[in-house]
């Protein structure tokens, strides 16, 4: 058995919504696109009811996905639209509430002071 175990962390996100690490996988952009897309859908559909809600979700679902952000926006709208079509308004409102609870803000890259590491070493 090899006892030479090594860990590698590409990026770490802390409770204060900062990220450290090289982030070669592009998670910062991905998570912030999801944040912005969910926020846009919540703003567009959050106070609508019935057929107006259905039409707005359908509109956003059918917009072309031209980049990673608009793809996330379409996914969020499609998720809520399918919830609406399966169970009406209640599952949509429950999902909107859950999305709002999770919607804290964008993630920012943590920058260290001169001569300081951006984060403590991991155990």
Secondary structure, 3 states (H helix, E strand, C coil): CCCCCCCCCCCEECCCCEEECCCCCCHHHHHHHHHHHHHHHHHHHCCCCHHHHHHHHHHHHHCCCCCHHHHHHHHHHHHHHHHHHHHCHHHHHHHHHHHHHHCCCCCEECCCCCCCCCCCCCC
